Amino acid sequence: MTSMFHLRPETGEPIYLQLVRQIKHAVLTGTLERGAQLPSVRQLASTLVINPNTVVRAYRELEHAGMLEGVAGRGWFVSYVALRLRDEERRQRLEEYIDQLWVEGRALGYTTGDLAAVVSEALRDRAEAEREGRGR
């Protein structure tokens, strides 16, 4: 499990935020399912060669967001509330990409209607490819 987390100190992004982002991603994609136990603070800190306080900070932030639950003496688990949060977070992440697409499309001279048509056509093509087993 711990091999799913990879830190890149050279990016300038704080280590605990990298960990938060990667754990969120694992929950949102279903790699970490509801009720799954995360590595202990010491285990993850040792594996990633970071300070245990950094892991605690990430876990607590995710607990505050409702994605993790800390159980005294047992460890950290993906929250059962995470499913609802997962749907909200997934929608929010998708909307961020849509916003980026809209800004880029408008900069290229597309109207909102033109963009909708391009996206619709692209999604139809991908759905067809999926049905034919050529999914991307």
PyMOL commands that set and color helices and strands:
alter all, ss='L'
color gray80, all
select helices_A, chain A and resi 2-4+9-11+15-28+41-48+52-64+82-107+112-131
alter helices_A, ss='H'
color red, helices_A
select strands_A, chain A and resi 68-71+75-78
alter strands_A, ss='S'
color yellow, strands_A
deselect
rebuild
show_as cartoon
